[in-house]
Amino acid sequence: MNTSLYPFGWHQEWDQYLTSYPQEMIPGRILTVHKTNYSVQTARGEYTCELAGQLQFNTLHEELPHTGDWVMLLPYTPTGIITAVLPRQTLLARKYPGKTTGKQVLVTNVDVALLVQGLDRDFNPARLERMLVSLTDAGITPLIVLNKIDLSDTADQQIEQVKKSISNVGVYAISAMTGEGVEQLETAMRSGCTYVLLGTSGAGKSTLLNALSHQMLQKTNALSDAVGKGKHTTTSRELFLLPNGCLMIDTPGVREFALALDQPDAVVSAFSEIEQLSQHCRYHDCSHTGEAGCAVIQAVDQHELDESVYLSYLKLKREADHYTASKQDKKRKSKDLSRLIKKVKKDYPNKY
């Protein structure tokens, strides 16, 4: 395999997939997704690509290429045709807003997520907990970045609050605007790994990206004085190669992050204190909601576990269970419909 793709996150384990495709096809990584085409980085340079018809019309939306994906393409300078999406190492998604149980894929093949939250009106530890659950489910390492320490008079207390409620995740307090703390964060980042910036509009994601890249990669706008919300400067998910050898995906602001988990147990794993306490419960399948001998409830009663952490856990667990139940119900209805169609075809063979 051409090592020129290694700086863009290619790993040797992907070499095995190349033998399944004709030699005229080449691998590339999705840098950004446009309305009708894709920007793809290959060993030969960047291509503007479209989807092959079979991929476009016979593939579920979540299986289509997304920012971060590795794909196979037929190169026709300066354009290309994407023919396949290679297996993903990680996938981060959220539930579509509303009652649907469908997933909205945010990014793929990410190693570490930087959860950026401003210490101004954007400060919301509960939102951090919600994102941590999704990252745990996706197998992506989280790092919390508390931005705008220069704009908060209570920064020290806010930082301690986050560290107390989320004890097993690295926390970096910075000012992306002044540069304070950015060097420490940059030192902790690993060359060759793919990172993603997650947070609401106005949290300072694009400003942080510019600080890490030492140049203006993304435009930034001021917050609205009226509501304290950021303007949507970043409108698409885009992958950048940073001077320190890391890859960074900038994303539009995400205020809603409804859970769409493949493994509901990820909720427990995201709350390290509850996960440790649960090992001492009388029943191995304890739900921590009222069973006798529940070590988690006992810890809350004895003030060894913060009640707010416990309540956050219960809220997210109920949401995860509801999504899983809705998803299973949808599968059941789909199977019932398939059986009905087969029966009709069998009973009326001359009509179908």
C-alpha positions as CSV (number, residue, x, y, z in Angstrom):
1,M,0.0,0.0,0.0
2,N,1.2,3.5,-0.8
3,T,2.3,5.0,2.5
4,S,1.3,8.5,1.3
5,L,-2.2,7.9,2.7
6,Y,-0.9,7.2,6.2
7,P,-0.9,10.9,7.2
8,F,-4.6,10.8,6.4
9,G,-5.3,8.0,8.9
10,W,-4.9,4.9,6.7
11,H,-4.0,1.8,8.8
12,Q,-2.4,-1.4,7.6
13,E,-5.5,-3.5,8.5
14,W,-7.3,-1.8,5.6
15,D,-4.8,-3.3,3.2
16,Q,-6.6,-6.6,3.2
17,Y,-9.7,-5.0,1.6
18,L,-7.8,-3.8,-1.5
19,T,-7.4,-7.2,-3.0
20,S,-11.2,-7.4,-3.4
21,Y,-11.3,-4.6,-5.9
22,P,-9.9,-4.2,-9.5
23,Q,-6.5,-2.6,-9.8
24,E,-7.9,0.5,-11.5
25,M,-9.8,1.4,-8.3
26,I,-7.9,3.4,-5.6
27,P,-8.7,4.1,-1.9
28,G,-9.4,7.6,-0.6
29,R,-10.8,9.3,2.4
30,I,-13.9,11.5,2.5
31,L,-12.9,15.0,3.5
32,T,-16.3,16.6,3.2
33,V,-19.8,15.8,1.9
34,H,-21.5,18.3,-0.4
35,K,-25.1,18.2,-1.7
36,T,-24.3,16.3,-4.9
37,N,-20.6,15.2,-4.6
38,Y,-17.8,14.4,-2.3
39,S,-14.3,15.7,-1.7
40,V,-12.0,12.7,-1.4
41,Q,-8.2,12.6,-0.6
42,T,-6.3,9.9,-2.4
43,A,-2.6,9.1,-2.8
44,R,-2.8,10.9,-6.2
45,G,-4.3,14.0,-4.7
46,E,-7.8,15.3,-4.0
47,Y,-10.8,14.3,-6.2
48,T,-14.3,15.6,-6.6
49,C,-16.4,12.4,-6.7
50,E,-20.0,11.2,-7.3
51,L,-21.6,7.9,-6.3
52,A,-21.9,5.0,-8.6
53,G,-25.6,4.3,-9.4
54,Q,-25.7,1.0,-7.6
55,L,-24.3,2.6,-4.4
56,Q,-26.6,5.6,-4.7
57,F,-29.9,3.8,-5.1
58,N,-29.4,0.4,-3.4
59,T,-27.8,1.6,-0.1
60,L,-29.3,2.7,3.2
61,H,-28.6,6.3,4.1
62,E,-26.4,5.5,7.1
63,E,-24.3,3.2,4.9
64,L,-23.6,5.9,2.3
65,P,-20.2,7.7,2.5
66,H,-19.8,10.2,5.4
67,T,-17.0,12.5,6.4
68,G,-14.1,10.3,7.7
69,D,-15.0,7.2,5.6
70,W,-12.5,5.3,3.5
71,V,-13.9,4.5,0.0
72,M,-12.9,2.9,-3.2
73,L,-13.2,5.0,-6.3
74,L,-12.5,5.0,-10.1
75,P,-10.3,8.0,-10.7
76,Y,-11.0,10.2,-13.8
77,T,-8.9,13.4,-13.3
78,P,-10.0,15.6,-11.7
79,T,-13.3,13.7,-10.9
80,G,-14.0,10.2,-9.7
81,I,-16.8,7.6,-9.1
82,I,-17.1,6.2,-5.6
83,T,-18.0,2.5,-5.9
84,A,-17.8,1.2,-2.3
85,V,-17.4,2.2,1.4
86,L,-14.7,0.3,3.3
87,P,-15.6,-1.2,6.7
88,R,-15.7,1.4,9.5
89,Q,-13.7,1.2,12.7
90,T,-16.0,3.6,14.5
91,L,-19.3,5.4,13.8
92,L,-20.8,8.2,15.7
93,A,-24.5,8.8,15.3
94,R,-27.5,10.4,17.0
95,K,-31.2,9.8,16.7
96,Y,-33.0,11.9,14.2
97,P,-35.1,14.6,15.9
98,G,-38.8,13.6,16.3
99,K,-40.4,10.3,16.8
100,T,-38.5,8.4,14.1
101,T,-35.9,5.8,15.3
102,G,-33.6,6.4,12.4
103,K,-29.9,7.2,12.9
104,Q,-28.2,10.3,11.6
105,V,-24.5,9.5,11.1
106,L,-22.3,12.4,12.2
107,V,-18.7,11.1,11.5
108,T,-16.9,7.8,11.0
109,N,-13.4,6.3,11.7
110,V,-12.8,8.8,14.5
111,D,-10.4,7.9,17.4
112,V,-10.9,10.8,19.8
113,A,-13.7,13.3,20.3
114,L,-13.1,16.7,21.7
115,L,-16.3,17.8,23.6
116,V,-16.0,21.6,23.4
117,Q,-18.2,23.6,25.8
118,G,-18.0,27.2,26.7
119,L,-17.9,28.4,30.3
120,D,-20.4,31.1,29.4
121,R,-24.1,30.7,28.7
122,D,-23.3,27.4,26.9
123,F,-22.1,25.6,30.1
124,N,-24.2,22.4,30.5
125,P,-22.6,19.4,32.2
126,A,-25.7,17.3,31.5
127,R,-25.1,17.7,27.8
128,L,-21.5,16.4,28.3
129,E,-22.8,13.3,30.0
130,R,-25.2,12.7,27.1
131,M,-22.5,12.9,24.5
132,L,-20.2,10.7,26.6
133,V,-22.8,7.9,26.5
134,S,-22.9,8.0,22.7
135,L,-19.1,8.1,22.5
136,T,-18.9,5.1,24.8
137,D,-21.3,3.2,22.6
138,A,-19.3,4.1,19.5
139,G,-15.9,3.1,21.0
140,I,-14.5,6.6,20.7
141,T,-12.2,8.1,23.4
142,P,-13.6,11.4,24.8
143,L,-11.7,14.5,26.0
144,I,-13.6,17.4,27.5
145,V,-12.5,20.9,26.4
146,L,-13.8,23.7,28.6
147,N,-13.4,26.8,26.5
148,K,-13.6,30.6,27.2
149,I,-12.0,30.5,30.7
150,D,-11.2,34.2,30.0
151,L,-14.9,35.0,29.9
152,S,-16.1,33.3,33.1
153,D,-15.7,34.7,36.6
154,T,-16.5,31.2,38.1
155,A,-14.3,29.1,35.8
156,D,-12.5,27.3,38.7
157,Q,-15.9,26.2,40.2
158,Q,-17.2,25.1,36.8
159,I,-14.1,23.0,36.0
160,E,-14.3,21.3,39.4
161,Q,-18.0,20.6,38.9
162,V,-17.3,18.8,35.6
163,K,-14.4,16.9,37.1
164,K,-16.5,15.8,40.0
165,S,-19.5,14.6,37.9
166,I,-17.3,13.1,35.1
167,S,-14.3,11.6,36.9
168,N,-12.9,9.2,34.3
169,V,-12.3,11.7,31.3
170,G,-9.5,14.1,30.7
171,V,-10.5,17.7,31.1
172,Y,-8.7,20.7,29.5
173,A,-9.5,24.3,30.4
174,I,-8.6,26.7,27.6
175,S,-9.3,29.9,25.9
176,A,-9.2,29.3,22.1
177,M,-9.3,33.0,21.6
178,T,-6.3,34.0,23.7
179,G,-4.4,30.7,23.3
180,E,-4.3,29.9,27.1
181,G,-4.2,26.1,27.6
182,V,-4.2,25.3,23.9
183,E,-0.6,24.2,23.9
184,Q,-1.3,21.6,26.7
185,L,-4.2,20.2,24.7
186,E,-2.1,20.1,21.5
187,T,0.7,18.2,23.4
188,A,-1.8,15.6,24.5
189,M,-3.0,14.9,20.9
190,R,-1.5,11.9,19.1
191,S,-0.1,12.2,15.6
192,G,-1.9,10.0,13.0
193,C,-5.1,9.9,15.1
194,T,-8.4,11.3,13.8
195,Y,-10.2,13.8,16.1
196,V,-13.7,15.3,15.9
197,L,-14.9,18.6,17.4
198,L,-18.3,18.3,19.0
199,G,-20.3,21.1,20.7
200,T,-23.0,23.6,20.2
201,S,-22.8,26.6,17.9
202,G,-20.7,29.3,19.6
203,A,-18.8,26.9,21.8
204,G,-15.6,27.9,20.0
205,K,-14.9,24.8,17.9
206,S,-13.8,26.6,14.8
207,T,-11.7,29.1,16.8
208,L,-10.0,26.1,18.5
209,L,-9.4,24.5,15.1
210,N,-7.8,27.7,13.9
211,A,-5.6,27.8,17.0
212,L,-4.5,24.2,16.5
213,S,-3.7,24.7,12.8
214,H,-2.0,28.0,13.4
215,Q,-3.9,29.5,10.5
216,M,-7.4,30.5,9.5
217,L,-9.0,27.3,8.3
218,Q,-12.6,28.2,9.3
219,K,-14.4,31.5,9.6
220,T,-15.8,32.4,13.0
221,N,-18.6,34.7,14.0
222,A,-19.5,36.5,17.3
223,L,-22.3,35.2,19.5
224,S,-25.7,36.7,19.4
225,D,-25.9,39.2,22.2
226,A,-29.7,38.6,22.5
227,V,-29.7,34.9,23.1
228,G,-26.1,33.9,23.6
229,K,-26.2,31.4,20.8
230,G,-23.6,31.0,18.2
231,K,-24.2,31.7,14.5
232,H,-23.8,28.6,12.3
233,T,-20.4,29.4,10.9
234,T,-19.5,25.8,10.1
235,T,-22.1,24.3,7.8
236,S,-20.7,20.9,6.9
237,R,-18.4,18.3,8.5
238,E,-14.9,18.7,7.1
239,L,-11.6,16.9,7.8
240,F,-8.3,18.8,8.1
241,L,-4.7,17.7,8.5
242,L,-3.1,19.7,11.3
243,P,0.6,20.7,11.5
244,N,1.1,18.3,14.5
245,G,0.2,15.3,12.3
246,C,-3.3,14.9,13.7
247,L,-6.5,14.9,11.7
248,M,-9.4,17.0,12.8
249,I,-13.1,16.9,11.7
250,D,-14.9,20.2,12.4
251,T,-18.7,19.9,12.7
252,P,-21.7,22.2,12.7
253,G,-23.1,23.0,16.1
254,V,-25.1,20.2,17.7
255,R,-27.6,21.3,20.4
256,E,-29.8,18.2,20.4
257,F,-28.0,14.8,20.9
258,A,-30.7,12.2,21.2
259,L,-29.3,8.8,21.9
260,A,-29.3,6.1,19.2
261,L,-27.3,3.3,20.9
262,D,-26.5,-0.1,19.6
263,Q,-25.6,-1.2,23.1
264,P,-27.8,0.3,25.9
265,D,-25.3,-0.9,28.5
266,A,-23.1,2.0,27.2
267,V,-25.0,4.2,29.6
268,V,-23.6,2.4,32.6
269,S,-20.1,2.3,31.1
270,A,-20.2,6.1,30.7
271,F,-20.9,6.6,34.4
272,S,-17.7,5.1,35.9
273,E,-18.9,5.5,39.6
274,I,-22.1,3.7,38.9
275,E,-20.4,1.0,36.8
276,Q,-18.0,0.3,39.7
277,L,-20.8,0.3,42.3
278,S,-23.0,-2.0,40.2
279,Q,-20.4,-4.8,40.6
280,H,-21.5,-5.0,44.3
281,C,-25.3,-5.2,43.6
282,R,-27.0,-8.4,44.9
283,Y,-28.3,-9.2,41.4
284,H,-26.1,-9.1,38.3
285,D,-29.0,-7.7,36.2
286,C,-29.9,-5.0,38.7
287,S,-31.6,-2.0,37.1
288,H,-30.6,0.3,40.1
289,T,-34.2,1.5,40.4
290,G,-35.5,-0.3,43.5
291,E,-34.1,-3.8,43.8
292,A,-33.1,-5.1,47.2
293,G,-29.3,-5.1,47.7
294,C,-28.7,-2.4,45.1
295,A,-25.3,-0.9,45.8
296,V,-26.0,2.1,43.7
297,I,-29.1,3.2,45.5
298,Q,-27.4,2.5,48.8
299,A,-24.5,4.8,47.8
300,V,-27.0,7.6,47.0
301,D,-28.8,7.1,50.3
302,Q,-25.4,7.3,52.1
303,H,-24.4,10.4,50.1
304,E,-21.4,8.5,48.6
305,L,-22.8,9.0,45.1
306,D,-24.1,12.4,44.0
307,E,-27.8,12.3,43.5
308,S,-27.6,14.5,40.4
309,V,-25.3,12.0,38.8
310,Y,-27.7,9.1,39.6
311,L,-30.7,11.0,38.2
312,S,-28.8,11.8,35.0
313,Y,-28.0,8.1,34.7
314,L,-31.7,7.2,35.1
315,K,-32.8,9.7,32.5
316,L,-30.3,8.6,29.9
317,K,-30.9,4.9,30.6
318,R,-34.7,5.3,30.1
319,E,-34.0,7.1,26.8
320,A,-31.6,4.4,25.6
321,D,-34.1,1.7,26.5
322,H,-36.9,3.5,24.7
323,Y,-34.8,3.8,21.5
324,T,-33.9,0.1,21.6
325,A,-37.5,-0.9,22.2
326,S,-38.7,1.3,19.3
327,K,-36.0,-0.1,17.1
328,Q,-36.9,-3.7,18.0
329,D,-40.6,-3.0,17.4
330,K,-39.8,-1.6,14.0
331,K,-37.8,-4.8,13.1
332,R,-40.7,-6.9,14.3
333,K,-43.2,-5.0,12.1
334,S,-40.8,-5.4,9.2
335,K,-40.6,-9.1,9.7
336,D,-44.4,-9.4,10.0
337,L,-44.8,-7.5,6.8
338,S,-42.3,-9.8,5.0
339,R,-44.1,-12.9,6.2
340,L,-47.4,-11.4,5.0
341,I,-46.0,-10.7,1.6
342,K,-44.6,-14.3,1.3
343,K,-48.0,-15.7,2.3
344,V,-49.9,-13.6,-0.3
345,K,-47.4,-14.7,-3.0
346,K,-47.9,-18.3,-2.0
347,D,-51.7,-18.1,-1.9
348,Y,-52.0,-16.2,-5.2
349,P,-49.1,-17.4,-7.3
350,N,-50.6,-16.3,-10.6
351,K,-51.0,-12.7,-9.5
352,Y,-47.6,-12.0,-8.1
